[in-house]
Amino acid sequence: MHNLVTGGIGFIGHHLVNLLVDAGDTCAVLDNGRSGNWANLNSKAFPIDRSLEDMTDAELEGCLNGCLLYTSPSPRDRQKS
């Protein structure tokens, strides 16, 4: 199964990616890096350095079996509101 994991370099997301990869799944990790760390990226995952809001339906359509959302606003984003 091919999954898109948003927030896949954050604390929870990178553990999920590791579990999926260990189970034999492939993962694309969509993250803008604002609160995660790219050093957490599983070496078998495909990185996408963007925000989910920047992705178009056409870019996502038909290429995934599942989408797991583990994003959260970074402290910098919370300060803006």
N, C-alpha and C positions, 0 to 999 in steps of 0.2 A: 504494500500500500504506500502511496506517496502522500505525504502530509505537508501542509504549510503551517508552521508554528510561528505565530507573531510573538514578539518578546522572547525569542529563543536564546538570547544571550543574557537574559536576566536570571535572578536566583532560581525561581521556580521553572521558568521556561527551559533553561539549559539542562536541568535534570530530566525534564520530560523528553527533550530531544535525545538525550543519551539513552533513555529507556526504549524509545521507538527504534533508534538505530540498532541497539543491542538485540531487539526483537526481529530485526531483518527489514524494517521499513526504511524508506528513504525520506529525507526531510529537507525542505527548503525553509530557511530561517529568515523571516522578515523582521528587521529591527532597525531603528534609526540610531541606536547606540547612545541615546540621551541618558539612560539610567543603567544600562547593562554594560558588559565588558566583552569586546570581541574575542578576548583571550579565552572566554568560556565556550566558544563555538566548537562543537564536535567536528573533528577533521573530516568526517564522512558526510556532513551536512552542506547544503548549498546556500551560501550567504546572499541575502538581498538587503543591501544597505539603503532602506527607504522606510517611509511610514506607510501604514496600511491605507491611510486616506489619500496617498499619492498613487495608489495602484488603480488601474482601470478594470472594469469587468472583463474586458477582452483579454487582459493580461492574465487574469485568474481563471477564466472559464475553460473548462475541459482539461485542465492540467493537474487537477488534484482529486484525491478521493476523500480527503478530510481537511478541515481547517480548525486548528486549536488556538484559541485566543488567550494569550497570557500577557497582554500588554497592560500597562498602567501608566497614568501620567507621572512624569518625572517631577521631582520637587521643584525644578525650574519652571515647569508648566503650571504647577499649582500656584506659584507665586504671582503669575500673570493675571489670574482671575480675581 
